């Protein structure tokens, strides 16, 4: 079983609210179909759909005022709209995609998952479908509601199911010695050791506002999956063919996380 995570910077134009990156989504749908990797679970980020709304209403910090209740609904609705666009493109490419709302089977406590029921996801996979999930606004036992990042969701799915490989697709090649968007001679780290990452690289937060933590959050979340023996590879999903190769298990430019 494989899990593919497509970051919000890949499936949306993050600097343009509510603007899907149709070219990327269409191309990636075709790559997923061509890879024919089964069984497969797809998770995508919020980008310019979920993050602006969640930030406007302060959803990540939990309940403080009544207007946030509407904000929770708006955040969830925005993510369902983006999910619908992605699912339609996958279906057009011949991928039997099936939308699944994380808020319907996940509860967090202090923004960390404490209750997750994977039975429906398992049944969908057994039926030959490709579940398509996303970062979502979910109920939280401590702060009433919270933002569940796609990265945290990926790890819980990977450790809760018999997943062999996780492919994390973002808009950079992987983990660098410095921020490649700011430092011209930043070097890609092809094998990134979680045990001494502080000595190997400086990982900055994402350049754009990101309520789920940027690259640092992705690496720290993935640590649990790596410790469980799951292969985790980070690739640039904006480059033609990278996701297809990663899903097929081929050598691809990127970063492989190791203990």
Secondary structure, 3 states (H helix, E strand, C coil): CEEEEECHHHHECCCCCCCECHHHHHHHHHHHHHHCCCCEEEEECCHHHHHHHHHHHCHHHCCCCCHHHHHHHHHHHHHHHHHHHHHHHHHHCCCCEEECCHHHCEEEECCEEEEECCHHHHHHHHCCCEEEEECEEEEECCCEEEEECHHHHHHHHHHHCCCCEEEEEECCCCCECCCCCCCCCCCECCEEECCCHHHHCCCCCCCCCCCCCHHHHHHHHHHHHHHCCCEEEEEECCCCCHHHHHHHCCCCCCEEEEC
